[in-house]
Amino acid sequence: MTTTTPEAVIADARERIDAIDDRIIGLIQERAAVSAVVQQTRIASGGRRVHLAREMEVLNHFSEALGKPGTSLAMTLLELCRGRI
Ligand SMILES: C=C(O[C@@H]1C=C(C(=O)O)C=C[C@H]1O)C(=O)O
């Protein structure tokens, strides 16, 4: 029989959390790069960097999935991807 201490369970779970966080950070960087393509293309064709109607769709997507904190998360994500407005 294997005995597992609470300390070992916590240390193992934290390692998994760190690995998940690394993946989330990578996905955010990937999202920012894709977002930059859209923004640069729009600016190059005479448009604006920011498109508020689209941002509302992103905010709604996150709030439907995650509730009110999802809105805050989406706002931070938008700031990371297009800068402050
Ligand atoms: C990427 C776009 O440009 C900007 C960045 C967005 C984003 O990162 O999701 C959303 C709307 C725009 O303000 C877009 O219009 O889709």
PDB file of the backbone (N, CA, C, O) and the ligand in Angstrom, with CONECT records:
HET    LIG  A 101      16
ATOM      1  N   MET A   1       0.849  -1.213   0.000  1.00  0.00           N
ATOM      2  CA  MET A   1       0.000   0.000   0.000  1.00  0.00           C
ATOM      3  C   MET A   1       0.881   1.259   0.000  1.00  0.00           C
ATOM      4  O   MET A   1       1.903   1.321   0.685  1.00  0.00           O
ATOM      5  N   THR A   2       0.470   2.227  -0.764  1.00  0.00           N
ATOM      6  CA  THR A   2       1.245   3.477  -0.783  1.00  0.00           C
ATOM      7  C   THR A   2       0.598   4.479   0.167  1.00  0.00           C
ATOM      8  O   THR A   2      -0.618   4.666   0.156  1.00  0.00           O
ATOM      9  N   THR A   3       1.418   5.114   0.980  1.00  0.00           N
ATOM     10  CA  THR A   3       0.880   6.175   1.837  1.00  0.00           C
ATOM     11  C   THR A   3       1.269   7.527   1.248  1.00  0.00           C
ATOM     12  O   THR A   3       2.415   7.743   0.855  1.00  0.00           O
ATOM     13  N   THR A   4       0.297   8.431   1.195  1.00  0.00           N
ATOM     14  CA  THR A   4       0.572   9.753   0.649  1.00  0.00           C
ATOM     15  C   THR A   4       0.295  10.789   1.713  1.00  0.00           C
ATOM     16  O   THR A   4      -0.783  10.807   2.308  1.00  0.00           O
ATOM     17  N   THR A   5       1.247  11.637   1.951  1.00  0.00           N
ATOM     18  CA  THR A   5       1.062  12.687   2.964  1.00  0.00           C
ATOM     19  C   THR A   5       0.318  13.869   2.339  1.00  0.00           C
ATOM     20  O   THR A   5       0.353  14.049   1.121  1.00  0.00           O
ATOM     21  N   PRO A   6      -0.361  14.681   3.172  1.00  0.00           N
ATOM     22  CA  PRO A   6      -1.007  15.894   2.653  1.00  0.00           C
ATOM     23  C   PRO A   6       0.002  16.792   1.932  1.00  0.00           C
ATOM     24  O   PRO A   6      -0.314  17.394   0.906  1.00  0.00           O
ATOM     25  N   GLU A   7       1.212  16.874   2.476  1.00  0.00           N
ATOM     26  CA  GLU A   7       2.250  17.725   1.855  1.00  0.00           C
ATOM     27  C   GLU A   7       2.561  17.259   0.437  1.00  0.00           C
ATOM     28  O   GLU A   7       2.735  18.071  -0.472  1.00  0.00           O
ATOM     29  N   ALA A   8       2.629  15.937   0.262  1.00  0.00           N
ATOM     30  CA  ALA A   8       2.942  15.391  -1.072  1.00  0.00           C
ATOM     31  C   ALA A   8       1.792  15.655  -2.056  1.00  0.00           C
ATOM     32  O   ALA A   8       2.015  15.990  -3.220  1.00  0.00           O
ATOM     33  N   VAL A   9       0.543  15.495  -1.552  1.00  0.00           N
ATOM     34  CA  VAL A   9      -0.619  15.753  -2.421  1.00  0.00           C
ATOM     35  C   VAL A   9      -0.605  17.214  -2.880  1.00  0.00           C
ATOM     36  O   VAL A   9      -0.826  17.510  -4.054  1.00  0.00           O
ATOM     37  N   ILE A  10      -0.339  18.125  -1.927  1.00  0.00           N
ATOM     38  CA  ILE A  10      -0.330  19.566  -2.248  1.00  0.00           C
ATOM     39  C   ILE A  10       0.809  19.895  -3.218  1.00  0.00           C
ATOM     40  O   ILE A  10       0.614  20.634  -4.183  1.00  0.00           O
ATOM     41  N   ALA A  11       1.988  19.347  -2.957  1.00  0.00           N
ATOM     42  CA  ALA A  11       3.133  19.626  -3.834  1.00  0.00           C
ATOM     43  C   ALA A  11       2.861  19.127  -5.244  1.00  0.00           C
ATOM     44  O   ALA A  11       3.193  19.799  -6.221  1.00  0.00           O
ATOM     45  N   ASP A  12       2.252  17.943  -5.351  1.00  0.00           N
ATOM     46  CA  ASP A  12       1.938  17.388  -6.675  1.00  0.00           C
ATOM     47  C   ASP A  12       0.890  18.248  -7.388  1.00  0.00           C
ATOM     48  O   ASP A  12       1.026  18.556  -8.572  1.00  0.00           O
ATOM     49  N   ALA A  13      -0.161  18.631  -6.645  1.00  0.00           N
ATOM     50  CA  ALA A  13      -1.219  19.453  -7.255  1.00  0.00           C
ATOM     51  C   ALA A  13      -0.646  20.802  -7.693  1.00  0.00           C
ATOM     52  O   ALA A  13      -1.017  21.318  -8.748  1.00  0.00           O
ATOM     53  N   ARG A  14       0.249  21.370  -6.896  1.00  0.00           N
ATOM     54  CA  ARG A  14       0.836  22.670  -7.270  1.00  0.00           C
ATOM     55  C   ARG A  14       1.690  22.572  -8.524  1.00  0.00           C
ATOM     56  O   ARG A  14       1.724  23.491  -9.343  1.00  0.00           O
ATOM     57  N   GLU A  15       2.383  21.439  -8.663  1.00  0.00           N
ATOM     58  CA  GLU A  15       3.161  21.237  -9.904  1.00  0.00           C
ATOM     59  C   GLU A  15       2.230  21.232 -11.107  1.00  0.00           C
ATOM     60  O   GLU A  15       2.536  21.815 -12.147  1.00  0.00           O
ATOM     61  N   ARG A  16       1.072  20.557 -10.950  1.00  0.00           N
ATOM     62  CA  ARG A  16       0.103  20.515 -12.058  1.00  0.00           C
ATOM     63  C   ARG A  16      -0.466  21.899 -12.318  1.00  0.00           C
ATOM     64  O   ARG A  16      -0.665  22.283 -13.470  1.00  0.00           O
ATOM     65  N   ILE A  17      -0.731  22.655 -11.251  1.00  0.00           N
ATOM     66  CA  ILE A  17      -1.248  24.028 -11.423  1.00  0.00           C
ATOM     67  C   ILE A  17      -0.227  24.887 -12.175  1.00  0.00           C
ATOM     68  O   ILE A  17      -0.588  25.640 -13.080  1.00  0.00           O
ATOM     69  N   ASP A  18       1.047  24.770 -11.793  1.00  0.00           N
ATOM     70  CA  ASP A  18       2.093  25.554 -12.482  1.00  0.00           C
ATOM     71  C   ASP A  18       2.145  25.206 -13.969  1.00  0.00           C
ATOM     72  O   ASP A  18       2.322  26.080 -14.817  1.00  0.00           O
ATOM     73  N   ALA A  19       1.986  23.907 -14.272  1.00  0.00           N
ATOM     74  CA  ALA A  19       2.023  23.477 -15.679  1.00  0.00           C
ATOM     75  C   ALA A  19       0.804  24.029 -16.430  1.00  0.00           C
ATOM     76  O   ALA A  19       0.917  24.464 -17.576  1.00  0.00           O
ATOM     77  N   ILE A  20      -0.360  24.008 -15.772  1.00  0.00           N
ATOM     78  CA  ILE A  20      -1.573  24.565 -16.396  1.00  0.00           C
ATOM     79  C   ILE A  20      -1.393  26.066 -16.624  1.00  0.00           C
ATOM     80  O   ILE A  20      -1.747  26.584 -17.683  1.00  0.00           O
ATOM     81  N   ASP A  21      -0.840  26.761 -15.626  1.00  0.00           N
ATOM     82  CA  ASP A  21      -0.625  28.211 -15.765  1.00  0.00           C
ATOM     83  C   ASP A  21       0.310  28.513 -16.938  1.00  0.00           C
ATOM     84  O   ASP A  21       0.098  29.479 -17.671  1.00  0.00           O
ATOM     85  N   ASP A  22       1.339  27.687 -17.112  1.00  0.00           N
ATOM     86  CA  ASP A  22       2.243  27.886 -18.258  1.00  0.00           C
ATOM     87  C   ASP A  22       1.480  27.757 -19.573  1.00  0.00           C
ATOM     88  O   ASP A  22       1.723  28.505 -20.520  1.00  0.00           O
ATOM     89  N   ARG A  23       0.546  26.792 -19.619  1.00  0.00           N
ATOM     90  CA  ARG A  23      -0.249  26.628 -20.854  1.00  0.00           C
ATOM     91  C   ARG A  23      -1.166  27.820 -21.058  1.00  0.00           C
ATOM     92  O   ARG A  23      -1.333  28.291 -22.183  1.00  0.00           O
ATOM     93  N   ILE A  24      -1.765  28.315 -19.973  1.00  0.00           N
ATOM     94  CA  ILE A  24      -2.649  29.492 -20.093  1.00  0.00           C
ATOM     95  C   ILE A  24      -1.843  30.691 -20.605  1.00  0.00           C
ATOM     96  O   ILE A  24      -2.295  31.416 -21.491  1.00  0.00           O
ATOM     97  N   ILE A  25      -0.647  30.895 -20.040  1.00  0.00           N
ATOM     98  CA  ILE A  25       0.196  32.022 -20.478  1.00  0.00           C
ATOM     99  C   ILE A  25       0.543  31.877 -21.965  1.00  0.00           C
ATOM    100  O   ILE A  25       0.508  32.853 -22.715  1.00  0.00           O
ATOM    101  N   GLY A  26       0.877  30.657 -22.380  1.00  0.00           N
ATOM    102  CA  GLY A  26       1.183  30.412 -23.794  1.00  0.00           C
ATOM    103  C   GLY A  26      -0.023  30.717 -24.680  1.00  0.00           C
ATOM    104  O   GLY A  26       0.122  31.299 -25.755  1.00  0.00           O
ATOM    105  N   LEU A  27      -1.210  30.322 -24.227  1.00  0.00           N
ATOM    106  CA  LEU A  27      -2.422  30.583 -25.013  1.00  0.00           C
ATOM    107  C   LEU A  27      -2.707  32.085 -25.086  1.00  0.00           C
ATOM    108  O   LEU A  27      -3.155  32.585 -26.118  1.00  0.00           O
ATOM    109  N   ILE A  28      -2.449  32.798 -23.997  1.00  0.00           N
ATOM    110  CA  ILE A  28      -2.662  34.255 -24.013  1.00  0.00           C
ATOM    111  C   ILE A  28      -1.701  34.900 -25.015  1.00  0.00           C
ATOM    112  O   ILE A  28      -2.087  35.796 -25.766  1.00  0.00           O
ATOM    113  N   GLN A  29      -0.445  34.435 -25.020  1.00  0.00           N
ATOM    114  CA  GLN A  29       0.528  34.997 -25.976  1.00  0.00           C
ATOM    115  C   GLN A  29       0.109  34.678 -27.413  1.00  0.00           C
ATOM    116  O   GLN A  29       0.251  35.507 -28.311  1.00  0.00           O
ATOM    117  N   GLU A  30      -0.411  33.462 -27.615  1.00  0.00           N
ATOM    118  CA  GLU A  30      -0.878  33.081 -28.955  1.00  0.00           C
ATOM    119  C   GLU A  30      -2.077  33.950 -29.346  1.00  0.00           C
ATOM    120  O   GLU A  30      -2.172  34.415 -30.482  1.00  0.00           O
ATOM    121  N   ARG A  31      -2.996  34.164 -28.386  1.00  0.00           N
ATOM    122  CA  ARG A  31      -4.178  34.993 -28.658  1.00  0.00           C
ATOM    123  C   ARG A  31      -3.769  36.418 -29.032  1.00  0.00           C
ATOM    124  O   ARG A  31      -4.320  37.016 -29.956  1.00  0.00           O
ATOM    125  N   ALA A  32      -2.782  36.951 -28.286  1.00  0.00           N
ATOM    126  CA  ALA A  32      -2.324  38.324 -28.548  1.00  0.00           C
ATOM    127  C   ALA A  32      -1.739  38.437 -29.961  1.00  0.00           C
ATOM    128  O   ALA A  32      -1.945  39.440 -30.645  1.00  0.00           O
ATOM    129  N   ALA A  33      -1.013  37.407 -30.389  1.00  0.00           N
ATOM    130  CA  ALA A  33      -0.415  37.441 -31.733  1.00  0.00           C
ATOM    131  C   ALA A  33      -1.509  37.408 -32.803  1.00  0.00           C
ATOM    132  O   ALA A  33      -1.419  38.125 -33.800  1.00  0.00           O
ATOM    133  N   VAL A  34      -2.542  36.582 -32.605  1.00  0.00           N
ATOM    134  CA  VAL A  34      -3.633  36.509 -33.582  1.00  0.00           C
ATOM    135  C   VAL A  34      -4.420  37.818 -33.578  1.00  0.00           C
ATOM    136  O   VAL A  34      -4.802  38.331 -34.630  1.00  0.00           O
ATOM    137  N   SER A  35      -4.654  38.347 -32.382  1.00  0.00           N
ATOM    138  CA  SER A  35      -5.374  39.621 -32.259  1.00  0.00           C
ATOM    139  C   SER A  35      -4.610  40.737 -32.980  1.00  0.00           C
ATOM    140  O   SER A  35      -5.214  41.599 -33.617  1.00  0.00           O
ATOM    141  N   ALA A  36      -3.267  40.710 -32.872  1.00  0.00           N
ATOM    142  CA  ALA A  36      -2.440  41.735 -33.529  1.00  0.00           C
ATOM    143  C   ALA A  36      -2.603  41.679 -35.045  1.00  0.00           C
ATOM    144  O   ALA A  36      -2.589  42.716 -35.708  1.00  0.00           O
ATOM    145  N   VAL A  37      -2.757  40.469 -35.599  1.00  0.00           N
ATOM    146  CA  VAL A  37      -2.969  40.337 -37.051  1.00  0.00           C
ATOM    147  C   VAL A  37      -4.247  41.073 -37.442  1.00  0.00           C
ATOM    148  O   VAL A  37      -4.261  41.824 -38.418  1.00  0.00           O
ATOM    149  N   VAL A  38      -5.331  40.855 -36.673  1.00  0.00           N
ATOM    150  CA  VAL A  38      -6.607  41.513 -36.982  1.00  0.00           C
ATOM    151  C   VAL A  38      -6.441  43.034 -36.862  1.00  0.00           C
ATOM    152  O   VAL A  38      -6.851  43.782 -37.749  1.00  0.00           O
ATOM    153  N   GLN A  39      -5.841  43.475 -35.764  1.00  0.00           N
ATOM    154  CA  GLN A  39      -5.707  44.918 -35.530  1.00  0.00           C
ATOM    155  C   GLN A  39      -4.855  45.581 -36.619  1.00  0.00           C
ATOM    156  O   GLN A  39      -5.228  46.626 -37.153  1.00  0.00           O
ATOM    157  N   GLN A  40      -3.711  44.969 -36.946  1.00  0.00           N
ATOM    158  CA  GLN A  40      -2.816  45.563 -37.952  1.00  0.00           C
ATOM    159  C   GLN A  40      -3.476  45.586 -39.331  1.00  0.00           C
ATOM    160  O   GLN A  40      -3.317  46.540 -40.093  1.00  0.00           O
ATOM    161  N   THR A  41      -4.214  44.526 -39.635  1.00  0.00           N
ATOM    162  CA  THR A  41      -4.894  44.471 -40.936  1.00  0.00           C
ATOM    163  C   THR A  41      -5.948  45.568 -41.017  1.00  0.00           C
ATOM    164  O   THR A  41      -6.086  46.231 -42.046  1.00  0.00           O
ATOM    165  N   ARG A  42      -6.690  45.756 -39.933  1.00  0.00           N
ATOM    166  CA  ARG A  42      -7.749  46.782 -39.939  1.00  0.00           C
ATOM    167  C   ARG A  42      -7.135  48.179 -40.052  1.00  0.00           C
ATOM    168  O   ARG A  42      -7.621  49.018 -40.811  1.00  0.00           O
ATOM    169  N   ILE A  43      -6.054  48.423 -39.283  1.00  0.00           N
ATOM    170  CA  ILE A  43      -5.399  49.741 -39.315  1.00  0.00           C
ATOM    171  C   ILE A  43      -4.818  50.020 -40.712  1.00  0.00           C
ATOM    172  O   ILE A  43      -4.941  51.124 -41.241  1.00  0.00           O
ATOM    173  N   ALA A  44      -4.181  48.991 -41.295  1.00  0.00           N
ATOM    174  CA  ALA A  44      -3.571  49.160 -42.627  1.00  0.00           C
ATOM    175  C   ALA A  44      -4.620  49.466 -43.687  1.00  0.00           C
ATOM    176  O   ALA A  44      -4.303  50.062 -44.717  1.00  0.00           O
ATOM    177  N   SER A  45      -5.877  49.062 -43.444  1.00  0.00           N
ATOM    178  CA  SER A  45      -6.915  49.348 -44.441  1.00  0.00           C
ATOM    179  C   SER A  45      -7.774  50.540 -44.023  1.00  0.00           C
ATOM    180  O   SER A  45      -8.901  50.705 -44.490  1.00  0.00           O
ATOM    181  N   GLY A  46      -7.221  51.365 -43.136  1.00  0.00           N
ATOM    182  CA  GLY A  46      -7.870  52.632 -42.782  1.00  0.00           C
ATOM    183  C   GLY A  46      -8.834  52.564 -41.604  1.00  0.00           C
ATOM    184  O   GLY A  46      -9.514  53.546 -41.306  1.00  0.00           O
ATOM    185  N   GLY A  47      -8.902  51.417 -40.931  1.00  0.00           N
ATOM    186  CA  GLY A  47      -9.809  51.291 -39.786  1.00  0.00           C
ATOM    187  C   GLY A  47      -9.132  51.611 -38.460  1.00  0.00           C
ATOM    188  O   GLY A  47      -7.995  52.081 -38.415  1.00  0.00           O
ATOM    189  N   ARG A  48      -9.859  51.344 -37.390  1.00  0.00           N
ATOM    190  CA  ARG A  48      -9.326  51.602 -36.042  1.00  0.00           C
ATOM    191  C   ARG A  48      -8.854  50.309 -35.399  1.00  0.00           C
ATOM    192  O   ARG A  48      -9.299  49.215 -35.747  1.00  0.00           O
ATOM    193  N   ARG A  49      -7.935  50.467 -34.446  1.00  0.00           N
ATOM    194  CA  ARG A  49      -7.425  49.307 -33.709  1.00  0.00           C
ATOM    195  C   ARG A  49      -8.560  48.601 -32.966  1.00  0.00           C
ATOM    196  O   ARG A  49      -8.666  47.375 -32.986  1.00  0.00           O
ATOM    197  N   VAL A  50      -9.404  49.400 -32.310  1.00  0.00           N
ATOM    198  CA  VAL A  50     -10.417  48.837 -31.414  1.00  0.00           C
ATOM    199  C   VAL A  50     -11.767  48.720 -32.124  1.00  0.00           C
ATOM    200  O   VAL A  50     -12.172  49.605 -32.879  1.00  0.00           O
ATOM    201  N   HIS A  51     -12.449  47.607 -31.860  1.00  0.00           N
ATOM    202  CA  HIS A  51     -13.770  47.365 -32.434  1.00  0.00           C
ATOM    203  C   HIS A  51     -14.677  46.976 -31.263  1.00  0.00           C
ATOM    204  O   HIS A  51     -14.676  45.829 -30.817  1.00  0.00           O
ATOM    205  N   LEU A  52     -15.452  47.950 -30.775  1.00  0.00           N
ATOM    206  CA  LEU A  52     -16.173  47.742 -29.522  1.00  0.00           C
ATOM    207  C   LEU A  52     -17.267  46.675 -29.607  1.00  0.00           C
ATOM    208  O   LEU A  52     -17.493  45.940 -28.645  1.00  0.00           O
ATOM    209  N   ALA A  53     -17.951  46.586 -30.761  1.00  0.00           N
ATOM    210  CA  ALA A  53     -19.012  45.573 -30.889  1.00  0.00           C
ATOM    211  C   ALA A  53     -18.413  44.160 -30.751  1.00  0.00           C
ATOM    212  O   ALA A  53     -18.998  43.287 -30.110  1.00  0.00           O
ATOM    213  N   ARG A  54     -17.258  43.961 -31.354  1.00  0.00           N
ATOM    214  CA  ARG A  54     -16.590  42.654 -31.248  1.00  0.00           C
ATOM    215  C   ARG A  54     -16.152  42.414 -29.794  1.00  0.00           C
ATOM    216  O   ARG A  54     -16.245  41.292 -29.295  1.00  0.00           O
ATOM    217  N   GLU A  55     -15.677  43.465 -29.121  1.00  0.00           N
ATOM    218  CA  GLU A  55     -15.248  43.300 -27.725  1.00  0.00           C
ATOM    219  C   GLU A  55     -16.429  42.890 -26.841  1.00  0.00           C
ATOM    220  O   GLU A  55     -16.268  42.117 -25.896  1.00  0.00           O
ATOM    221  N   MET A  56     -17.620  43.418 -27.160  1.00  0.00           N
ATOM    222  CA  MET A  56     -18.813  43.019 -26.399  1.00  0.00           C
ATOM    223  C   MET A  56     -19.086  41.528 -26.573  1.00  0.00           C
ATOM    224  O   MET A  56     -19.477  40.846 -25.626  1.00  0.00           O
ATOM    225  N   GLU A  57     -18.876  41.026 -27.797  1.00  0.00           N
ATOM    226  CA  GLU A  57     -19.069  39.578 -28.022  1.00  0.00           C
ATOM    227  C   GLU A  57     -18.092  38.766 -27.171  1.00  0.00           C
ATOM    228  O   GLU A  57     -18.461  37.747 -26.586  1.00  0.00           O
ATOM    229  N   VAL A  58     -16.835  39.231 -27.110  1.00  0.00           N
ATOM    230  CA  VAL A  58     -15.816  38.525 -26.316  1.00  0.00           C
ATOM    231  C   VAL A  58     -16.206  38.567 -24.829  1.00  0.00           C
ATOM    232  O   VAL A  58     -16.132  37.554 -24.135  1.00  0.00           O
ATOM    233  N   LEU A  59     -16.620  39.743 -24.351  1.00  0.00           N
ATOM    234  CA  LEU A  59     -17.011  39.885 -22.936  1.00  0.00           C
ATOM    235  C   LEU A  59     -18.202  38.978 -22.609  1.00  0.00           C
ATOM    236  O   LEU A  59     -18.224  38.328 -21.564  1.00  0.00           O
ATOM    237  N   ASN A  60     -19.194  38.938 -23.511  1.00  0.00           N
ATOM    238  CA  ASN A  60     -20.369  38.088 -23.281  1.00  0.00           C
ATOM    239  C   ASN A  60     -20.002  36.605 -23.282  1.00  0.00           C
ATOM    240  O   ASN A  60     -20.522  35.818 -22.491  1.00  0.00           O
ATOM    241  N   HIS A  61     -19.098  36.246 -24.184  1.00  0.00           N
ATOM    242  CA  HIS A  61     -18.649  34.850 -24.263  1.00  0.00           C
ATOM    243  C   HIS A  61     -18.074  34.408 -22.903  1.00  0.00           C
ATOM    244  O   HIS A  61     -18.420  33.349 -22.380  1.00  0.00           O
ATOM    245  N   PHE A  62     -17.196  35.242 -22.355  1.00  0.00           N
ATOM    246  CA  PHE A  62     -16.558  34.902 -21.075  1.00  0.00           C
ATOM    247  C   PHE A  62     -17.540  34.959 -19.907  1.00  0.00           C
ATOM    248  O   PHE A  62     -17.479  34.117 -19.012  1.00  0.00           O
ATOM    249  N   SER A  63     -18.444  35.941 -19.905  1.00  0.00           N
ATOM    250  CA  SER A  63     -19.363  36.034 -18.759  1.00  0.00           C
ATOM    251  C   SER A  63     -20.379  34.895 -18.793  1.00  0.00           C
ATOM    252  O   SER A  63     -20.811  34.418 -17.744  1.00  0.00           O
ATOM    253  N   GLU A  64     -20.767  34.450 -20.016  1.00  0.00           N
ATOM    254  CA  GLU A  64     -21.687  33.304 -20.091  1.00  0.00           C
ATOM    255  C   GLU A  64     -21.007  32.033 -19.577  1.00  0.00           C
ATOM    256  O   GLU A  64     -21.642  31.194 -18.939  1.00  0.00           O
ATOM    257  N   ALA A  65     -19.725  31.903 -19.859  1.00  0.00           N
ATOM    258  CA  ALA A  65     -19.006  30.682 -19.444  1.00  0.00           C
ATOM    259  C   ALA A  65     -18.603  30.727 -17.970  1.00  0.00           C
ATOM    260  O   ALA A  65     -18.614  29.698 -17.294  1.00  0.00           O
ATOM    261  N   LEU A  66     -18.245  31.924 -17.465  1.00  0.00           N
ATOM    262  CA  LEU A  66     -17.591  31.995 -16.150  1.00  0.00           C
ATOM    263  C   LEU A  66     -18.271  32.941 -15.165  1.00  0.00           C
ATOM    264  O   LEU A  66     -17.787  33.127 -14.049  1.00  0.00           O
ATOM    265  N   GLY A  67     -19.388  33.539 -15.573  1.00  0.00           N
ATOM    266  CA  GLY A  67     -20.062  34.474 -14.675  1.00  0.00           C
ATOM    267  C   GLY A  67     -19.343  35.817 -14.611  1.00  0.00           C
ATOM    268  O   GLY A  67     -18.507  36.131 -15.457  1.00  0.00           O
ATOM    269  N   LYS A  68     -19.692  36.614 -13.574  1.00  0.00           N
ATOM    270  CA  LYS A  68     -19.170  37.982 -13.479  1.00  0.00           C
ATOM    271  C   LYS A  68     -17.632  38.073 -13.518  1.00  0.00           C
ATOM    272  O   LYS A  68     -17.086  38.946 -14.193  1.00  0.00           O
ATOM    273  N   PRO A  69     -16.927  37.173 -12.795  1.00  0.00           N
ATOM    274  CA  PRO A  69     -15.460  37.244 -12.878  1.00  0.00           C
ATOM    275  C   PRO A  69     -14.957  37.016 -14.303  1.00  0.00           C
ATOM    276  O   PRO A  69     -13.866  37.462 -14.659  1.00  0.00           O
ATOM    277  N   GLY A  70     -15.762  36.311 -15.126  1.00  0.00           N
ATOM    278  CA  GLY A  70     -15.384  36.091 -16.525  1.00  0.00           C
ATOM    279  C   GLY A  70     -15.289  37.407 -17.278  1.00  0.00           C
ATOM    280  O   GLY A  70     -14.446  37.571 -18.160  1.00  0.00           O
ATOM    281  N   THR A  71     -16.169  38.352 -16.919  1.00  0.00           N
ATOM    282  CA  THR A  71     -16.120  39.667 -17.570  1.00  0.00           C
ATOM    283  C   THR A  71     -14.802  40.363 -17.234  1.00  0.00           C
ATOM    284  O   THR A  71     -14.151  40.922 -18.117  1.00  0.00           O
ATOM    285  N   SER A  72     -14.410  40.330 -15.958  1.00  0.00           N
ATOM    286  CA  SER A  72     -13.140  40.961 -15.559  1.00  0.00           C
ATOM    287  C   SER A  72     -11.965  40.289 -16.260  1.00  0.00           C
ATOM    288  O   SER A  72     -11.030  40.948 -16.714  1.00  0.00           O
ATOM    289  N   LEU A  73     -12.036  38.965 -16.338  1.00  0.00           N
ATOM    290  CA  LEU A  73     -10.955  38.233 -17.004  1.00  0.00           C
ATOM    291  C   LEU A  73     -10.863  38.646 -18.475  1.00  0.00           C
ATOM    292  O   LEU A  73      -9.772  38.870 -18.999  1.00  0.00           O
ATOM    293  N   ALA A  74     -12.025  38.743 -19.134  1.00  0.00           N
ATOM    294  CA  ALA A  74     -12.033  39.130 -20.554  1.00  0.00           C
ATOM    295  C   ALA A  74     -11.509  40.551 -20.729  1.00  0.00           C
ATOM    296  O   ALA A  74     -10.815  40.837 -21.705  1.00  0.00           O
ATOM    297  N   MET A  75     -11.831  41.442 -19.797  1.00  0.00           N
ATOM    298  CA  MET A  75     -11.334  42.822 -19.905  1.00  0.00           C
ATOM    299  C   MET A  75      -9.807  42.857 -19.794  1.00  0.00           C
ATOM    300  O   MET A  75      -9.137  43.596 -20.516  1.00  0.00           O
ATOM    301  N   THR A  76      -9.275  42.051 -18.885  1.00  0.00           N
ATOM    302  CA  THR A  76      -7.809  41.975 -18.748  1.00  0.00           C
ATOM    303  C   THR A  76      -7.184  41.379 -20.008  1.00  0.00           C
ATOM    304  O   THR A  76      -6.143  41.832 -20.483  1.00  0.00           O
ATOM    305  N   LEU A  77      -7.846  40.358 -20.528  1.00  0.00           N
ATOM    306  CA  LEU A  77      -7.360  39.711 -21.755  1.00  0.00           C
ATOM    307  C   LEU A  77      -7.345  40.705 -22.921  1.00  0.00           C
ATOM    308  O   LEU A  77      -6.385  40.765 -23.690  1.00  0.00           O
ATOM    309  N   LEU A  78      -8.422  41.479 -23.037  1.00  0.00           N
ATOM    310  CA  LEU A  78      -8.486  42.475 -24.117  1.00  0.00           C
ATOM    311  C   LEU A  78      -7.377  43.507 -23.944  1.00  0.00           C
ATOM    312  O   LEU A  78      -6.746  43.917 -24.918  1.00  0.00           O
ATOM    313  N   GLU A  79      -7.142  43.926 -22.705  1.00  0.00           N
ATOM    314  CA  GLU A  79      -6.065  44.908 -22.475  1.00  0.00           C
ATOM    315  C   GLU A  79      -4.707  44.319 -22.867  1.00  0.00           C
ATOM    316  O   GLU A  79      -3.867  45.008 -23.445  1.00  0.00           O
ATOM    317  N   LEU A  80      -4.502  43.042 -22.547  1.00  0.00           N
ATOM    318  CA  LEU A  80      -3.229  42.398 -22.912  1.00  0.00           C
ATOM    319  C   LEU A  80      -3.082  42.277 -24.433  1.00  0.00           C
ATOM    320  O   LEU A  80      -1.970  42.315 -24.960  1.00  0.00           O
ATOM    321  N   CYS A  81      -4.209  42.134 -25.130  1.00  0.00           N
ATOM    322  CA  CYS A  81      -4.149  41.885 -26.578  1.00  0.00           C
ATOM    323  C   CYS A  81      -4.182  43.161 -27.411  1.00  0.00           C
ATOM    324  O   CYS A  81      -3.664  43.167 -28.528  1.00  0.00           O
ATOM    325  N   ARG A  82      -4.772  44.238 -26.906  1.00  0.00           N
ATOM    326  CA  ARG A  82      -4.825  45.454 -27.735  1.00  0.00           C
ATOM    327  C   ARG A  82      -4.350  46.714 -26.996  1.00  0.00           C
ATOM    328  O   ARG A  82      -4.443  47.821 -27.525  1.00  0.00           O
ATOM    329  N   GLY A  83      -3.847  46.537 -25.784  1.00  0.00           N
ATOM    330  CA  GLY A  83      -3.380  47.686 -25.018  1.00  0.00           C
ATOM    331  C   GLY A  83      -4.541  48.397 -24.331  1.00  0.00           C
ATOM    332  O   GLY A  83      -5.698  47.997 -24.463  1.00  0.00           O
ATOM    333  N   ARG A  84      -4.214  49.450 -23.601  1.00  0.00           N
ATOM    334  CA  ARG A  84      -5.248  50.204 -22.878  1.00  0.00           C
ATOM    335  C   ARG A  84      -5.984  51.127 -23.823  1.00  0.00           C
ATOM    336  O   ARG A  84      -5.402  51.639 -24.780  1.00  0.00           O
ATOM    337  N   ILE A  85      -7.281  51.345 -23.554  1.00  0.00           N
ATOM    338  CA  ILE A  85      -7.993  52.354 -24.367  1.00  0.00           C
ATOM    339  C   ILE A  85      -8.487  53.484 -23.472  1.00  0.00           C
ATOM    340  O   ILE A  85      -9.108  54.429 -23.958  1.00  0.00           O
TER     341      ILE A  85
HETATM  342  C1  LIG A 101      -8.872  41.276 -32.702  1.00  0.00           C
HETATM  343  C2  LIG A 101      -9.701  42.284 -32.959  1.00  0.00           C
HETATM  344  O1  LIG A 101      -9.361  43.606 -32.670  1.00  0.00           O
HETATM  345  C3  LIG A 101      -9.436  44.132 -31.343  1.00  0.00           C
HETATM  346  C4  LIG A 101      -9.040  43.124 -30.346  1.00  0.00           C
HETATM  347  C5  LIG A 101      -9.961  42.214 -29.898  1.00  0.00           C
HETATM  348  C6  LIG A 101      -9.536  40.959 -29.217  1.00  0.00           C
HETATM  349  O2  LIG A 101      -8.354  40.847 -28.861  1.00  0.00           O
HETATM  350  O3  LIG A 101     -10.385  40.062 -29.055  1.00  0.00           O
HETATM  351  C7  LIG A 101     -11.341  42.450 -30.085  1.00  0.00           C
HETATM  352  C8  LIG A 101     -11.786  43.569 -30.706  1.00  0.00           C
HETATM  353  C9  LIG A 101     -10.860  44.650 -31.143  1.00  0.00           C
HETATM  354  O4  LIG A 101     -10.906  45.726 -30.227  1.00  0.00           O
HETATM  355  C10 LIG A 101     -11.018  42.049 -33.610  1.00  0.00           C
HETATM  356  O5  LIG A 101     -11.683  43.017 -34.002  1.00  0.00           O
HETATM  357  O6  LIG A 101     -11.420  40.872 -33.734  1.00  0.00           O
CONECT  342  343
CONECT  343  342  344  355
CONECT  344  343  345
CONECT  345  344  346  353
CONECT  346  345  347
CONECT  347  346  348  351
CONECT  348  347  349  350
CONECT  349  348
CONECT  350  348
CONECT  351  347  352
CONECT  352  351  353
CONECT  353  345  352  354
CONECT  354  353
CONECT  355  343  356  357
CONECT  356  355
CONECT  357  355
END
